[in-house]
Amino acid sequence: MSLLDRARTPHATAPEPGARHVPAVWLALLATPLAASANSPVLILPDMAESFGVRTATATWLVTVFAWAVAVGTPLMAGLLRRRGLGATLRLSAVLVAAGTAVVALAPWLPLAMAGRAAQAMGGAGLVTAAMSLAGSVRRMGVITAGFGMLGAVGPLLGSAIAGTASWRVSLAVGAVALLALPAVARRADLSVPRQSTPFDGRGAALLVLLATALVLVPRFPLPAVSASLVAAVLLALHIRSHPAGFVPLSLLRTRTFVLSTLLACTFATSYFTLLFTVPQLLHDRTDWSTSTIGTGQLVALLTGSVLSMALAAASARLGRPRVLAILLTVGALAPLTAVLTPWPSLLLPVATLAVFTTSAGQATLAVHASQAAPVSQRPTAIGLFNLGYQLGGAFGPAIAALIVLGG
């Protein structure tokens, strides 16, 4: 069944049983602080580096390790959700976020702070996975993904403002705000432990973690990371072939809707993060705008795109999936083409709007496509692997942007 054929299934956007009992606002609060936490260090890296007595370039490892831990933690937390249920996932995620925040607040050395950031990221990945598993419909998923876009956009300025008022350590604690949603979610959601008939596939999980780690490190160490990625991909493929019901189910990889949805989400995310880092540089080169003007303009553009993505998600049921996919593909292609071809610098800010609109609305729409294409028992795994694809786009985009900027 093709992606568009499946799109015509009438029950495709109905919420999962039990999911409708958790209001979308609580799901958004549970998931979206991760985006602000990920971006909060962007403008305060020099302060963090000075605090640890290292170079600013070295302090960027706090950003890299966070991205790595989100990418690795997403499928692992999805596996935990599938095997142990929502209750165990929420408890472990909460412990990781709280412990990681405490470590970052007190760490006197950069390696210890990196460990704290990794714990924050893995815990945040678990909360995001739990929230998205409870969304159930494109409209509710749209609230989450639009929130990602908004908090991701304001994250750098929020982190800078908090650091200026209090401390950079406090600015790295914004992800802990998600813990405020736990009581409301726990009261309304099904926390029971699902039945399991297959043992845990530790080797499959380890190989997937190895593959994700190598892919995330490609921007920093291209040649060795690409080589390691190829080796890990081959080993994982051989393992999946011999263990088709393991950590990465073969049946899921043979589901066209899941594969196409995940690849599209990765493509949209790669385009978005490439433009996110490229557009400010292009504006700096082509205009006489100040840095603050460019930053403010991009912030407004990203917030506008996030709001529009939530509007599309809300109207998706009325429009139908084929039309929504057509809109996403059209706008998704228009954003990079405009950035490359436009002779007018003023059009670069709308490019940022189109890019965040595509990735936020696409994540909402395609996440539901990907999860509902899988059997009920595999839907947490589908969400985890789908989000892994999105996170990899977040790793590839900045690397491509660096090549574009350096090449220019």
One Martini backbone bead per residue (centre of mass of N, CA, C, O) as a GRO file, in nm:
protein
  408
    1MET     BB    1   0.094   0.037   0.024
    2SER     BB    2   0.074   0.351  -0.022
    3LEU     BB    3   0.089   0.657   0.108
    4LEU     BB    4  -0.172   0.765  -0.035
    5ASP     BB    5  -0.353   0.524   0.018
    6ARG     BB    6  -0.334   0.533   0.327
    7ALA     BB    7  -0.447   0.827   0.352
    8ARG     BB    8  -0.757   0.716   0.302
    9THR     BB    9  -0.786   0.618   0.573
   10PRO     BB   10  -1.035   0.702   0.796
   11HIS     BB   11  -0.873   0.622   1.087
   12ALA     BB   12  -0.585   0.764   1.085
   13THR     BB   13  -0.660   1.024   1.300
   14ALA     BB   14  -0.726   0.865   1.537
   15PRO     BB   15  -0.701   0.824   1.847
   16GLU     BB   16  -0.581   0.656   2.081
   17PRO     BB   17  -0.643   0.468   2.332
   18GLY     BB   18  -0.615   0.713   2.594
   19ALA     BB   19  -0.496   0.969   2.454
   20ARG     BB   20  -0.750   1.169   2.482
   21HIS     BB   21  -0.703   1.213   2.808
   22VAL     BB   22  -0.459   1.393   2.713
   23PRO     BB   23  -0.390   1.693   2.687
   24ALA     BB   24  -0.199   1.867   2.459
   25VAL     BB   25  -0.065   2.069   2.656
   26TRP     BB   26   0.083   1.849   2.823
   27LEU     BB   27   0.245   1.727   2.592
   28ALA     BB   28   0.398   1.984   2.521
   29LEU     BB   29   0.530   2.025   2.801
   30LEU     BB   30   0.680   1.749   2.798
   31ALA     BB   31   0.849   1.800   2.515
   32THR     BB   32   0.952   2.108   2.431
   33PRO     BB   33   1.195   2.180   2.629
   34LEU     BB   34   1.415   2.037   2.461
   35ALA     BB   35   1.454   2.261   2.248
   36ALA     BB   36   1.555   2.481   2.443
   37SER     BB   37   1.791   2.315   2.563
   38ALA     BB   38   1.949   2.272   2.296
   39ASN     BB   39   1.971   2.608   2.229
   40SER     BB   40   2.073   2.770   2.488
   41PRO     BB   41   2.405   2.770   2.428
   42VAL     BB   42   2.470   2.938   2.168
   43LEU     BB   43   2.531   3.242   2.316
   44ILE     BB   44   2.710   3.105   2.588
   45LEU     BB   45   2.983   2.962   2.528
   46PRO     BB   46   3.200   3.158   2.637
   47ASP     BB   47   3.110   3.142   2.934
   48MET     BB   48   3.147   2.836   2.964
   49ALA     BB   49   3.446   2.825   2.888
   50GLU     BB   50   3.548   3.014   3.113
   51SER     BB   51   3.450   2.839   3.353
   52PHE     BB   52   3.641   2.581   3.248
   53GLY     BB   53   3.906   2.671   3.094
   54VAL     BB   54   3.826   2.686   2.782
   55ARG     BB   55   3.758   2.669   2.470
   56THR     BB   56   3.492   2.728   2.274
   57ALA     BB   57   3.526   2.479   2.090
   58THR     BB   58   3.517   2.280   2.331
   59ALA     BB   59   3.229   2.362   2.444
   60THR     BB   60   3.065   2.235   2.197
   61TRP     BB   61   3.034   1.949   2.325
   62LEU     BB   62   2.766   2.015   2.470
   63VAL     BB   63   2.608   2.002   2.201
   64THR     BB   64   2.692   1.729   2.082
   65VAL     BB   65   2.609   1.544   2.323
   66PHE     BB   66   2.313   1.616   2.311
   67ALA     BB   67   2.254   1.516   2.024
   68TRP     BB   68   2.347   1.228   2.074
   69ALA     BB   69   2.152   1.155   2.312
   70VAL     BB   70   1.893   1.194   2.153
   71ALA     BB   71   1.946   0.992   1.927
   72VAL     BB   72   1.998   0.745   2.116
   73GLY     BB   73   1.753   0.773   2.322
   74THR     BB   74   1.505   0.738   2.144
   75PRO     BB   75   1.510   0.424   2.079
   76LEU     BB   76   1.551   0.331   2.371
   77MET     BB   77   1.288   0.453   2.489
   78ALA     BB   78   1.105   0.303   2.294
   79GLY     BB   79   1.181   0.023   2.397
   80LEU     BB   80   1.084   0.071   2.686
   81LEU     BB   81   0.790   0.136   2.614
   82ARG     BB   82   0.728  -0.137   2.479
   83ARG     BB   83   0.810  -0.322   2.739
   84ARG     BB   84   0.729  -0.126   3.017
   85GLY     BB   85   0.598   0.135   2.954
   86LEU     BB   86   0.503   0.449   3.056
   87GLY     BB   87   0.587   0.456   3.353
   88ALA     BB   88   0.889   0.380   3.324
   89THR     BB   89   0.962   0.605   3.125
   90LEU     BB   90   0.891   0.848   3.302
   91ARG     BB   91   1.070   0.785   3.544
   92LEU     BB   92   1.347   0.772   3.403
   93SER     BB   93   1.333   1.049   3.268
   94ALA     BB   94   1.307   1.217   3.526
   95VAL     BB   95   1.574   1.129   3.655
   96LEU     BB   96   1.760   1.225   3.427
   97VAL     BB   97   1.683   1.523   3.426
   98ALA     BB   98   1.739   1.585   3.725
   99ALA     BB   99   2.030   1.479   3.743
  100GLY     BB  100   2.150   1.640   3.507
  101THR     BB  101   2.084   1.921   3.621
  102ALA     BB  102   2.252   1.892   3.882
  103VAL     BB  103   2.525   1.844   3.746
  104VAL     BB  104   2.538   2.109   3.581
  105ALA     BB  105   2.512   2.302   3.834
  106LEU     BB  106   2.800   2.165   3.976
  107ALA     BB  107   3.011   2.134   3.766
  108PRO     BB  108   3.374   2.180   3.743
  109TRP     BB  109   3.373   2.004   3.475
  110LEU     BB  110   3.325   1.932   3.152
  111PRO     BB  111   3.279   1.620   3.152
  112LEU     BB  112   3.054   1.633   3.368
  113ALA     BB  113   2.865   1.820   3.210
  114MET     BB  114   2.829   1.627   2.973
  115ALA     BB  115   2.690   1.406   3.136
  116GLY     BB  116   2.449   1.583   3.216
  117ARG     BB  117   2.352   1.646   2.926
  118ALA     BB  118   2.301   1.351   2.848
  119ALA     BB  119   2.083   1.299   3.059
  120GLN     BB  120   1.889   1.518   2.971
  121ALA     BB  121   1.849   1.413   2.678
  122MET     BB  122   1.744   1.128   2.739
  123GLY     BB  123   1.507   1.219   2.908
  124GLY     BB  124   1.380   1.399   2.689
  125ALA     BB  125   1.339   1.171   2.482
  126GLY     BB  126   1.137   1.016   2.657
  127LEU     BB  127   0.921   1.240   2.675
  128VAL     BB  128   0.873   1.266   2.373
  129THR     BB  129   0.791   0.975   2.317
  130ALA     BB  130   0.550   0.976   2.507
  131ALA     BB  131   0.393   1.211   2.383
  132MET     BB  132   0.372   1.094   2.088
  133SER     BB  133   0.222   0.828   2.177
  134LEU     BB  134  -0.037   1.018   2.282
  135ALA     BB  135  -0.148   1.177   2.046
  136GLY     BB  136  -0.281   1.017   1.761
  137SER     BB  137  -0.288   1.298   1.603
  138VAL     BB  138  -0.218   1.558   1.401
  139ARG     BB  139  -0.319   1.788   1.577
  140ARG     BB  140  -0.168   1.705   1.839
  141MET     BB  141   0.111   1.687   1.707
  142GLY     BB  142   0.119   1.987   1.617
  143VAL     BB  143   0.153   2.108   1.897
  144ILE     BB  144   0.430   1.985   1.947
  145THR     BB  145   0.592   2.075   1.688
  146ALA     BB  146   0.538   2.377   1.719
  147GLY     BB  147   0.676   2.397   1.992
  148PHE     BB  148   0.951   2.325   1.889
  149GLY     BB  149   0.985   2.566   1.700
  150MET     BB  150   0.952   2.789   1.912
  151LEU     BB  151   1.166   2.701   2.128
  152GLY     BB  152   1.397   2.681   1.928
  153ALA     BB  153   1.394   2.984   1.850
  154VAL     BB  154   1.416   3.102   2.161
  155GLY     BB  155   1.651   2.956   2.302
  156PRO     BB  156   1.899   3.149   2.272
  157LEU     BB  157   1.765   3.401   2.406
  158LEU     BB  158   1.683   3.262   2.667
  159GLY     BB  159   1.965   3.173   2.756
  160SER     BB  160   2.087   3.460   2.762
  161ALA     BB  161   1.888   3.589   2.964
  162ILE     BB  162   1.939   3.397   3.200
  163ALA     BB  163   2.245   3.437   3.216
  164GLY     BB  164   2.227   3.749   3.272
  165THR     BB  165   2.052   3.718   3.537
  166ALA     BB  166   2.211   3.461   3.648
  167SER     BB  167   2.306   3.174   3.478
  168TRP     BB  168   2.419   2.936   3.264
  169ARG     BB  169   2.315   2.698   3.437
  170VAL     BB  170   2.017   2.781   3.434
  171SER     BB  171   1.979   2.773   3.121
  172LEU     BB  172   2.026   2.442   3.130
  173ALA     BB  173   1.733   2.396   3.300
  174VAL     BB  174   1.475   2.419   3.106
  175GLY     BB  175   1.399   2.111   3.067
  176ALA     BB  176   1.267   2.074   3.362
  177VAL     BB  177   0.979   2.185   3.297
  178ALA     BB  178   0.855   1.909   3.202
  179LEU     BB  179   0.793   1.794   3.496
  180LEU     BB  180   0.516   1.947   3.534
  181ALA     BB  181   0.350   1.726   3.350
  182LEU     BB  182   0.351   1.447   3.494
  183PRO     BB  183   0.096   1.434   3.677
  184ALA     BB  184  -0.116   1.471   3.447
  185VAL     BB  185  -0.027   1.231   3.272
  186ALA     BB  186  -0.037   1.002   3.490
  187ARG     BB  187  -0.349   1.030   3.550
  188ARG     BB  188  -0.450   0.974   3.228
  189ALA     BB  189  -0.268   0.743   3.165
  190ASP     BB  190  -0.142   0.436   3.064
  191LEU     BB  191   0.081   0.246   3.297
  192SER     BB  192   0.096  -0.022   3.195
  193VAL     BB  193   0.228  -0.337   3.133
  194PRO     BB  194   0.317  -0.493   2.870
  195ARG     BB  195   0.315  -0.762   2.682
  196GLN     BB  196   0.577  -1.020   2.643
  197SER     BB  197   0.736  -1.263   2.397
  198THR     BB  198   1.022  -1.123   2.372
  199PRO     BB  199   1.337  -1.073   2.391
  200PHE     BB  200   1.591  -0.874   2.437
  201ASP     BB  201   1.782  -0.688   2.186
  202GLY     BB  202   2.096  -0.602   2.253
  203ARG     BB  203   2.250  -0.606   1.982
  204GLY     BB  204   2.061  -0.426   1.821
  205ALA     BB  205   2.086  -0.179   2.007
  206ALA     BB  206   2.395  -0.144   1.985
  207LEU     BB  207   2.406  -0.104   1.674
  208LEU     BB  208   2.223   0.145   1.664
  209VAL     BB  209   2.397   0.321   1.846
  210LEU     BB  210   2.649   0.308   1.669
  211LEU     BB  211   2.522   0.435   1.418
  212ALA     BB  212   2.424   0.701   1.545
  213THR     BB  213   2.699   0.796   1.646
  214ALA     BB  214   2.843   0.808   1.374
  215LEU     BB  215   2.647   1.009   1.236
  216VAL     BB  216   2.680   1.246   1.442
  217LEU     BB  217   3.010   1.259   1.383
  218VAL     BB  218   3.044   1.350   1.088
  219PRO     BB  219   3.091   1.665   1.118
  220ARG     BB  220   3.370   1.622   1.285
  221PHE     BB  221   3.446   1.311   1.151
  222PRO     BB  222   3.405   1.216   0.848
  223LEU     BB  223   3.575   0.964   0.769
  224PRO     BB  224   3.550   0.779   1.024
  225ALA     BB  225   3.236   0.803   1.051
  226VAL     BB  226   3.159   0.686   0.776
  227SER     BB  227   3.298   0.415   0.813
  228ALA     BB  228   3.145   0.335   1.071
  229SER     BB  229   2.863   0.351   0.946
  230LEU     BB  230   2.895   0.127   0.737
  231VAL     BB  231   2.963  -0.101   0.931
  232ALA     BB  232   2.711  -0.074   1.113
  233ALA     BB  233   2.500  -0.116   0.886
  234VAL     BB  234   2.584  -0.401   0.809
  235LEU     BB  235   2.556  -0.535   1.086
  236LEU     BB  236   2.258  -0.460   1.124
  237ALA     BB  237   2.146  -0.600   0.873
  238LEU     BB  238   2.236  -0.886   0.954
  239HIS     BB  239   2.082  -0.892   1.220
  240ILE     BB  240   1.796  -0.846   1.110
  241ARG     BB  241   1.792  -1.100   0.934
  242SER     BB  242   1.833  -1.298   1.197
  243HIS     BB  243   1.634  -1.071   1.368
  244PRO     BB  244   1.323  -0.972   1.274
  245ALA     BB  245   1.210  -0.927   1.600
  246GLY     BB  246   1.377  -0.707   1.706
  247PHE     BB  247   1.466  -0.389   1.774
  248VAL     BB  248   1.456  -0.395   1.448
  249PRO     BB  249   1.199  -0.447   1.260
  250LEU     BB  250   1.154  -0.581   0.953
  251SER     BB  251   0.854  -0.510   0.900
  252LEU     BB  252   0.901  -0.203   0.924
  253LEU     BB  253   1.110  -0.178   0.683
  254ARG     BB  254   0.870  -0.300   0.482
  255THR     BB  255   0.715  -0.033   0.535
  256ARG     BB  256   0.653   0.217   0.327
  257THR     BB  257   0.532   0.438   0.503
  258PHE     BB  258   0.754   0.449   0.714
  259VAL     BB  259   1.000   0.500   0.534
  260LEU     BB  260   0.899   0.755   0.385
  261SER     BB  261   0.841   0.926   0.635
  262THR     BB  262   1.131   0.922   0.752
  263LEU     BB  263   1.280   1.036   0.504
  264LEU     BB  264   1.124   1.302   0.491
  265ALA     BB  265   1.192   1.404   0.774
  266CYS     BB  266   1.498   1.409   0.729
  267THR     BB  267   1.492   1.604   0.489
  268PHE     BB  268   1.350   1.842   0.623
  269ALA     BB  269   1.555   1.873   0.857
  270THR     BB  270   1.804   1.923   0.686
  271SER     BB  271   1.699   2.177   0.547
  272TYR     BB  272   1.637   2.346   0.797
  273PHE     BB  273   1.926   2.339   0.936
  274THR     BB  274   2.070   2.459   0.699
  275LEU     BB  275   1.907   2.732   0.687
  276LEU     BB  276   1.942   2.824   0.981
  277PHE     BB  277   2.267   2.871   0.927
  278THR     BB  278   2.265   3.023   0.640
  279VAL     BB  279   2.084   3.277   0.633
  280PRO     BB  280   2.247   3.470   0.819
  281GLN     BB  281   2.500   3.474   0.636
  282LEU     BB  282   2.362   3.579   0.380
  283LEU     BB  283   2.264   3.844   0.507
  284HIS     BB  284   2.544   3.947   0.587
  285ASP     BB  285   2.657   3.948   0.285
  286ARG     BB  286   2.390   4.108   0.133
  287THR     BB  287   2.380   4.307   0.377
  288ASP     BB  288   2.358   4.585   0.635
  289TRP     BB  289   2.276   4.426   0.864
  290SER     BB  290   2.253   4.355   1.174
  291THR     BB  291   2.271   4.106   1.396
  292SER     BB  292   2.007   4.178   1.550
  293THR     BB  293   1.826   4.200   1.301
  294ILE     BB  294   1.864   3.913   1.201
  295GLY     BB  295   1.774   3.767   1.458
  296THR     BB  296   1.490   3.889   1.474
  297GLY     BB  297   1.391   3.806   1.193
  298GLN     BB  298   1.425   3.500   1.233
  299LEU     BB  299   1.243   3.468   1.476
  300VAL     BB  300   0.982   3.561   1.339
  301ALA     BB  301   0.990   3.352   1.111
  302LEU     BB  302   0.981   3.096   1.294
  303LEU     BB  303   0.720   3.159   1.446
  304THR     BB  304   0.539   3.174   1.199
  305GLY     BB  305   0.587   2.884   1.097
  306SER     BB  306   0.484   2.740   1.352
  307VAL     BB  307   0.194   2.845   1.344
  308LEU     BB  308   0.128   2.738   1.059
  309SER     BB  309   0.173   2.438   1.126
  310MET     BB  310  -0.062   2.419   1.328
  311ALA     BB  311  -0.281   2.492   1.123
  312LEU     BB  312  -0.237   2.251   0.934
  313ALA     BB  313  -0.284   2.030   1.144
  314ALA     BB  314  -0.580   2.120   1.207
  315ALA     BB  315  -0.661   2.086   0.879
  316SER     BB  316  -0.590   1.792   0.784
  317ALA     BB  317  -0.862   1.638   0.795
  318ARG     BB  318  -1.002   1.826   0.580
  319LEU     BB  319  -0.784   1.793   0.347
  320GLY     BB  320  -0.604   1.558   0.359
  321ARG     BB  321  -0.321   1.384   0.302
  322PRO     BB  322  -0.249   1.439   0.007
  323ARG     BB  323  -0.255   1.752   0.034
  324VAL     BB  324  -0.051   1.779   0.262
  325LEU     BB  325   0.185   1.647   0.111
  326ALA     BB  326   0.188   1.846  -0.123
  327ILE     BB  327   0.252   2.094   0.046
  328LEU     BB  328   0.517   1.995   0.171
  329LEU     BB  329   0.672   1.938  -0.092
  330THR     BB  330   0.650   2.221  -0.210
  331VAL     BB  331   0.767   2.388   0.028
  332GLY     BB  332   1.024   2.216   0.067
  333ALA     BB  333   1.139   2.302  -0.220
  334LEU     BB  334   1.112   2.618  -0.209
  335ALA     BB  335   1.313   2.700   0.007
  336PRO     BB  336   1.594   2.623  -0.121
  337LEU     BB  337   1.545   2.752  -0.400
  338THR     BB  338   1.519   3.042  -0.301
  339ALA     BB  339   1.797   3.064  -0.164
  340VAL     BB  340   1.957   3.010  -0.436
  341LEU     BB  341   1.788   3.211  -0.659
  342THR     BB  342   1.757   3.467  -0.518
  343PRO     BB  343   1.819   3.829  -0.562
  344TRP     BB  344   1.659   3.879  -0.282
  345PRO     BB  345   1.729   3.909   0.049
  346SER     BB  346   1.435   3.948   0.170
  347LEU     BB  347   1.356   3.633   0.103
  348LEU     BB  348   1.512   3.476   0.334
  349LEU     BB  349   1.310   3.486   0.567
  350PRO     BB  350   1.079   3.321   0.433
  351VAL     BB  351   1.252   3.068   0.417
  352ALA     BB  352   1.244   3.009   0.721
  353THR     BB  353   0.940   2.976   0.733
  354LEU     BB  354   0.916   2.738   0.533
  355ALA     BB  355   1.106   2.541   0.682
  356VAL     BB  356   0.959   2.521   0.959
  357PHE     BB  357   0.687   2.445   0.847
  358THR     BB  358   0.771   2.176   0.716
  359THR     BB  359   0.901   2.031   0.963
  360SER     BB  360   0.663   2.058   1.165
  361ALA     BB  361   0.429   1.951   0.991
  362GLY     BB  362   0.577   1.694   0.901
  363GLN     BB  363   0.616   1.566   1.177
  364ALA     BB  364   0.319   1.543   1.247
  365THR     BB  365   0.219   1.382   0.998
  366LEU     BB  366   0.445   1.155   0.970
  367ALA     BB  367   0.427   1.031   1.253
  368VAL     BB  368   0.146   0.916   1.212
  369HIS     BB  369   0.204   0.749   0.969
  370ALA     BB  370   0.431   0.572   1.090
  371SER     BB  371   0.277   0.454   1.340
  372GLN     BB  372   0.006   0.352   1.185
  373ALA     BB  373   0.168   0.139   1.002
  374ALA     BB  374   0.194  -0.010   1.260
  375PRO     BB  375   0.166  -0.211   1.490
  376VAL     BB  376   0.081  -0.162   1.807
  377SER     BB  377   0.345  -0.300   1.935
  378GLN     BB  378   0.538  -0.101   1.728
  379ARG     BB  379   0.488   0.211   1.777
  380PRO     BB  380   0.720   0.298   1.960
  381THR     BB  381   0.939   0.215   1.758
  382ALA     BB  382   0.846   0.397   1.527
  383ILE     BB  383   0.884   0.665   1.678
  384GLY     BB  384   1.184   0.631   1.743
  385LEU     BB  385   1.288   0.600   1.448
  386PHE     BB  386   1.167   0.856   1.337
  387ASN     BB  387   1.318   1.052   1.534
  388LEU     BB  388   1.596   0.969   1.446
  389GLY     BB  389   1.574   1.082   1.162
  390TYR     BB  390   1.532   1.374   1.250
  391GLN     BB  391   1.798   1.405   1.418
  392LEU     BB  392   1.990   1.357   1.179
  393GLY     BB  393   1.910   1.615   1.034
  394GLY     BB  394   2.031   1.794   1.269
  395ALA     BB  395   2.329   1.695   1.197
  396PHE     BB  396   2.354   1.752   0.886
  397GLY     BB  397   2.281   2.051   0.840
  398PRO     BB  398   2.529   2.205   0.968
  399ALA     BB  399   2.737   2.069   0.782
  400ILE     BB  400   2.626   2.184   0.517
  401ALA     BB  401   2.644   2.480   0.599
  402ALA     BB  402   2.951   2.487   0.629
  403LEU     BB  403   3.010   2.421   0.332
  404ILE     BB  404   2.865   2.666   0.212
  405VAL     BB  405   3.017   2.890   0.359
  406LEU     BB  406   3.305   2.800   0.278
  407GLY     BB  407   3.248   2.792  -0.030
  408GLY     BB  408   3.167   3.105  -0.036
   0.00000   0.00000   0.00000
